[in-house]
Amino acid sequence: MSKGLKKKSHWTSRVHECVIVRNQDGQLGFELQGGAENGQFPYLGEVKPGKVAYESGSKLVPEELLLEVNETPVAGLTIRDVLAVIKHCKDPIRLKCVKQGKRLASLFSSEIHLKALPCTCWYTSMGPKHC
């Protein structure tokens, strides 16, 4: 098969699920960063060693994008909204994450602007008009 015809794997094939519960302190053991308020999708910050209580699935890895919490899509939400979703979840909590790649990060970055930022202008035959 020629180099140009090789099938590339889609980023969705790298999505993994992790099932965790709150630890004895009532914490989940990881930090969230990014968020729509920063023009980013929410992603995992520091994952504190020994503080995450895993029930099943793969381990959490810093800088992975957080896509879903208990089947609720959180991509494009602010950190405050993601934390509210997590707060209202009962244990166990299912997290769907995916490792960021350069191409994936740029795709999501352009998507966040489409979803989270208001329209500032539109185009007519005479040029842009501001809302």
N, C-alpha and C positions, 0 to 999 in steps of 0.2 A: 504494500500500500504506500502510495506516495506521501511525502511529508505534509502536503497541503490537504490531503483527504483524511488524515487521522482524525478520529472523532474525539473532541475535547469533552471532558467530564463537566457537567453542569454543577454550579455551586450548591444546588439543593442536595446533591448526593453527599455532601460533606456535613450536612446538618445532623446534629446528634442530640439525644435527650438525656437529661440527668434528673434523677428524682432525689430530692433532699428533704430534710425536716429541720425544724428549728432546733438549735442546740439547747443545753440546759439554761443558758442565759436568755433564751428567746430570740437569739440572733441566727442569721443564716450563714455567717462567716465569710461574706464577700462584700466588696464595695461596687457600686455602680458609677459609671462615668459617662460622659457624652450627653445625649439627650437632645431633643429638638431645640431647646433653648440655646444650645451651642452649635446648631446646624449639623448635628450628628445623630446617628441612631444610638440608643443606649448600648453600652458594652461593659463587660466585666472589668473592674479595676483590680485591686489587690484581692487575691484569694488567700485567706489566712490559713496557714498550715495547721491542721488538727482542729480547726474550728468549724469546718463544713461537715455536717452529719449526712453522709450519703446513704441512700436507701437502695438505689440501683442505678444502672446506666454508667456513662463515662464520667470522668472527673472534669471539673470546671477548670478552664485555662484563662489566665489574664488576657485581656484585649479581645476576647471573643465577643461577637455581636450577640445580644440577647434578642431573640425573635419572638418567643412566646412564653407566657407564664400560665400554666394550667389551660392551655389551648386558647388563651386570649392573646391576640397579636399586640405586641408592644413596640414594634419597630415604628419610629416616627413620633413616639410620645415623649413628653418631657420626663426628666428623672422623677419629679414629684408625682406625676401620674403613674409611672411604673411602680414606684414605692407604694402608692395607694392600692394598685392592683395586688401587689404582693401582700400587703397588710391584710387585705380582705380574703386571702386564700387560707384555707385550712390545710394542715399537714396531711399528707405529703404534698410537696410542691414540685410540679413537673416543669422544667426549664428546657426550652429548645434553643440551642446556640449553634453558631457556625464561626469557624476561624476566619478572620479577615484576611483577604488577599488584596494586592494592589488593585486589580481589576474590580473585585467585589466592592472594595471601599469606595472607588470612584463611582460605581453604579449606584450604591446606596446614597452617596453624597448628593448625586443629582436627583435621586428620588425624594430625599428629604426636603429639598427645595420645592419640589412640586407639591408635596403633601402638607408641609408645615408652614410655609411662608405664604403670605397673602399675595394676590395678584397686584403688581404695581403698575403694570401697563399692558396695553393690547395694541395690536397692529391693524391699521387700515390701509387702504391703497395710498393714502397721503402720508403714511409714516406712523410712528408710535403715538399712542394717546395714553396719558396717565390717568389712573383711576382716582 
